[in-house]
Amino acid sequence: MTEKQLPITGLPVGGVSEAVLVCGDPDRATIISERLTDVEMLADRREYRSYRGVFKETAVTVCSHGVGAAGAAIAFEELIAAGAKRIMRVGTCGGIQPFITTGDIVIATAAVDHTGYGRFSFPAGYPAIADGAMITALKGAMGDNPFVAGLVLSTDNFYPTPFTPDYVPMQKGNVLAVEMECAVLFLLGSLRNVRTAAVLAVDGNVLAARESMNSYAPHRDLVTTAVSQAIDAGLTAVCMRK
């Protein structure tokens, strides 16, 4: 009997493990899958590329979610429908605090939701918070690698327009970094009773220089090393059994 496939991601219902690692880039999903054993591709549609394998005797699914809250929400909803119980995002972010620089790692404990998806789908004030046990597991999984834990900003905007607000208010409010998908992950985690968390590699500081096609360089060695550390920690943490 053929497994039912979900309509957008192509994920098989019942074929997704309880532990899931998500990332924006489909190629990063492939890189993560190489850390697993007994790997099989589940689906490859649009921006959603997914694999299932084993990490340290625990079944793990890896799935890319693309860029931005709305598309990522589709991935998270269908992953949950297919069997996910713990979802860990491994991604990148831009530092907002002056002490956060390229190559650092941020563990997001909660997110300030500045996304259209969040405003449309949740009531004002509904908190976007990560799971406490997952955060603790992440911190332990970082080992001797330094990290900073705290608030991040999730926004729909990457390249600024003349109307884009600056980040100074967020910096004054002790928000550590900006990215695009943590808030929707945490919101849906609370709504669907699924544990969620995120570990992010810093690929620049938006206070020092706003996002620009001429200067943005996410593939530098410092960033690649930080992403690798984040993947290792994310896999270890999402495989917790409690």
ABEGO torsion letter per residue (X at the ends): XBBBBBAAAGBBBGABBABBBBBABAAAAAAAAAABBGBBBABBBEABBBBBBBBGGBBBBBBBAEBEAAAAAAAAAAAAAAGBABBBBBBBBBBABAABBBGBBBBBABBBBABAAAAAABBBGBBBBBBAAAAAAAAAAAEABBBBBEBBBBBABABBBAABBBAAAAAAAGBABBBAAAAAAAAAAAAAGBBBBBBBBBAEBAAABBBBAAABBAABAAAAAAAAAAAAAAAAAAABAX
